[in-house]
Amino acid sequence: MRLLELLRKKGFWLLDFIKGGAIRKHYNDIKYIIENFDSPEAELLQNQHLKSVLSNAREFVPYYSTHAKSDSLKDFPVIDKGIIRDNFNSFKSIKFIDKQNTAVVTSGSTGTPFRLYHNKNKRLRNNADIIYFTKRGGFEIGSKLLFMKVWNDINKKSKLKLFLENIKPYNILNYTDKDVQNLLEDLKNDKSDKSIFCFASTCDIIVNYLDKIRSRKLNYKVKSIITNSDELKRSTKDKMEKYFQVPVLARYSNMECGMLAQQKVSGGYDYEINHASFKIELLDLVEDIPVKNGEMGRIVITDLFNYCMPLIRYNTGDIGVMGEDEYGRLVLNRIDGRKVDMVLDTKNRVITSHIVTVNMWKYSELKQYQFAQIGQKEYEFRLNPWEGFSREEELLSEFKGYFGKDAQISLKYVNEIPLLSSGKRKLVVNEMTAN
């Protein structure tokens, strides 16, 4: 088994070498900048990346040619999903119009499915970012990975790809005690070293179960646990580390940008920022001016490697606090705006909210949506379509399959989904407690 893992790792880098070694070059660049953050050479590399993306944007992207006053970052406007959506074509670089770009679709943290494009080099950089930070979290290419998420026709991998990448997919839907018990049995019976990648909310359910049965520490050969998508509570992180005896790290990323920050394996709750691939600013909640370290601000991202649809000073809709670590390096002390509600199916079993957000990607006719549980078997979709919406029966049938055939799902058409203070909209809400 160890030999197979080594062969997968060597095979990955050999294939990259045959193709020109682009991922390795990006990996080495990321590693140097992150691990030599206070050196003049690393600072020079960061500045070169920033200067290049800014000058290219002003020269070749119509929106920035019109709205950016100079090649200085502070003279670029702050943008968000709404601005990009309303000016979609003018955000496309004329240099990349006829080139092979990759469409990226998100579930839309503002309540609206959102699409943009990555050029090839951006995808390679993103791969290198993930490889580097996952390794810092304790996982190596070729090692076994238990990948827990909502798997569907959009994101599924072929059996060959799963084998080559050594991934065991684990579909998350229900969160009954039996489901958690089965998961733990699978981990126990799998004698190989393995890492886990999962939603942070999955960890909440796991530790609640382990607390309830008064579990001892688990010796299941788990080498690392990395969470994504929603908020990893400090208490959950502490308990997971106690039970599994490995670091449990929250990752901060999104589909449109990529790997932004990750908690450090050395401990604590701060997020190490990916300074190699992104410039991160924290701006005032009202005005587009920087906040001081320790103050709450909007997290605004400049992607240093997406040239076909540059995201420069992009307001993510998340709120954070920035500070310095023991080495004087800027870190994110806190990230808000990634909380999710749990909802129940008609048999009173907990269902991950991601079953909604992941499967709503394909309903691109919707400008905004919100899914609400309003009773034990009662649910409501609040829909704000761009024009008309003709897939009502498809939507109802699909989600009755997830929540139960006896689910009473109503559709309500609205003009707007209310904003949270962060500027986001909650896509999934449980309103039973308010009734």
NUZAFI-379366 format. One record per residue (C-alpha): residue in one letter; x, y, z. Coordinates in steps of 0.2 Angstrom, whole numbers, plus 5000, padded with zeros to 4 digits. Example, Ala and Ser with C-alpha at 12.3 -4.5 7.8 and 13.67 -1.06 7.14 Angstrom:
BEGIN
a506249785039/s506849955036/
This chain:
BEGIN
m500050005000/r501450125004/l502250074988/l500650124978/e500650294987/l502450324982/l502050274964/r500550394964/k501550534970/k503050504959/g501850474944/f500950644947/w502550744947/l503250644932/l501750684922/d501950874927/f503750864922/i503250794905/k502050934902/g503351064906/g503351064925/a502151214927/i501351144944/r503151114951/k503651294946/h502151364954/y502351254970/n504151314972/d503651494970/i502251474983/k503451384995/y504751514994/i503551664997/i502651585011/e504251515020/n505251675017/f503951805020/d505051935027/s506451925014/p506752055001/e506651924987/a504951854993/e504252034994/l504952064976/l504051914969/q502451964978/n502552144971/q502952074953/h501451964953/l500352104959/k501052234947/s500852114932/v498952074935/l498552254938/s499452314923/n498652174912/a496952214919/r497052404915/e497652364897/f496552214892/v495052214903/p493752344898/y492952364915/y494652404923/s495152514908/t493752624912/h493652614931/a495452604937/k496352764939/s498152704939/d499152544940/s499152564959/l497952444969/k497152584979/d496552664963/f495552504958/p493752504963/v493052384975/i491952254966/d490752114971/k489751984963/g488352104958/i489552214949/i490352074939/r488652004935/d487952164928/n489552194918/f490052014914/n490752034897/s491752194901/f492652094915/k493351974901/s495152004895/i495252034877/k496851934877/f495951774883/i494251784873/d494751644861/k495851544873/q495351384883/n494651444899/t493851354913/a492051394919/v491951404938/v490151404945/t489851434964/s488251414974/g488151604976/s488451664994/t487451814990/g485951704985/t486351704967/p487251564957/f488851644951/r489951604936/l491651664930/y493151594921/h494951544925/n496351544912/k497451384911/n498851464922/k497651504935/r497051324936/l498851264938/r499251394951/n497651334961/n498251154960/a499951204967/d499151314981/i498051154986/i499551044985/y500651154996/f499351205009/t498751025010/k500450965013/r500651095027/g499051015034/g499850845035/f499250765018/e500450715004/i499950684986/g499650494984/s499150465002/k497350405005/l496050535007/l494250515013/f493350655004/m491650695013/k490550805003/v488950804993/w489450704978/n488350724962/d488350714943/i489250884942/n490750854954/k490850664954/k492550584948/s492750424938/k493250264946/l494950274937/k495250454944/l494750404961/f495950264961/l497350364953/e497150504966/n496850374980/i495150454985/k493750374994/p492150474991/y491050485006/n489350555002/i488650675016/l486750675017/n486050625034/y486750645051/t485950515061/d486850425075/k486850275064/d487750375050/v489050435062/q489350255069/n489550185052/l490750315047/l491850285063/e491750095059/d492350125042/l493850225049/k494250095061/n494149955049/d495250045036/k497049995042/s497950115030/d498550295035/k497250415029/s496750595029/i494950675030/f494250825020/c492550875026/f491351015029/a491651095046/s489751065051/t490150875049/c491350885063/d490050965074/i488950815072/i490450695074/v490950775091/n489150785097/y489050595095/l490650555102/d490250665117/k488550575119/i489350405120/r490850465131/s492050405118/r493850375122/k495250435111/l495250355094/n496650265086/y496050255068/k497650295059/v496950465054/k498450585049/s497650745046/i495850825046/i495550985035/t493851065035/n493051185022/s491551285017/d490751335033/e491351385051/l492451275061/k491951315079/r493451325091/s492551205103/t492351085089/k494151095083/d494751065101/k493650915103/m494050835086/e495850855090/k495650775107/y494650625100/f495750595084/q497350655091/v497850755075/p497850935070/v496150985064/l496351135052/a494951245044/r495251305027/y494651475020/s494351465001/n493051494988/m492651434971/e492951594962/c494651634970/g495351464977/m496451434992/l496551595002/a497051545020/q497251395032/q497451365050/k499251325055/v499651145060/s500751215074/g499151255084/g497951405088/y496551475078/d497351595067/y497351575048/e498951585038/i498651685023/n499151635005/h500151785002/a500951704987/s499351694976/f498251834984/k498252004991/i497052015005/e496452185012/l495252215026/l494152365023/d492952465033/l491152405034/v490452555025/e491952655017/d493252575005/i494652625017/p495852495027/v495452455045/k496752435058/n497352265064/g496152195077/e494652285069/m493252205060/g493252235041/r492652165025/i493852035017/v494352105000/i495351994988/t496452024973/d496851864964/l498651874957/f498451744944/n496751754935/y497051844920/c495551804909/m494351874922/p495351964935/l494651984952/i495452144959/r494852214976/y493452084976/n492252094991/t491951914996/g490551955008/d491451885022/i491951985038/g493651965047/v494952025059/m496752035054/g498252035066/e500051975067/d500751805072/e502251775083/y503451805068/g502651975063/r501751905048/l499951955044/v498651825048/l496751815049/n496251805067/r494451775064/i493251745049/d491351775050/g489951755037/r490251565034/k488951495046/v487551375040/d485851315047/m485551135049/v483851075042/l482850905045/d482050785033/t480250725035/k480950585047/n481750715058/r483450675053/v484750815051/i485250855033/t486750955028/s486251125020/h487551085007/i486350964999/v485351124994/t486851234989/v487751114979/n486251054969/m485651224965/w487051264954/k486151204939/y484651314941/s485551464932/e483851544928/l483751604946/k484451774951/q484251734969/y483551594980/q483351544998/f482751375005/a481851385022/q481151245033/i479651315041/g478851165049/q479250975053/k478850925035/e478551095028/y479851185017/e479851345006/f480951394991/r480951584989/l481451614971/n481951774962/p482151724943/w483051824930/e481451814920/g480251664920/f480651494929/s479951344920/r480751204930/e479651204945/e479151024944/e480950964942/l481451074957/l480051004968/s480350824962/e482250834965/f482150904983/k480750784988/g482050654984/y483250724997/f481950775011/g480650645009/k479150594997/d477950675010/a478950835011/q477750985008/i478851104997/s478051264992/l478751394980/k478651574983/y479251704971/v480051864978/n480852014972/e482352014984/i483151894997/p483552005013/l485452035015/l486351995031/s487452125039/s488952045030/g488152085013/k487751895010/r486151815010/k485851655020/l485451525007/v484751395019/v483751445035/n482851345048/e481451445054/m480551315064/t481251385081/a480551555076/n478751485074/
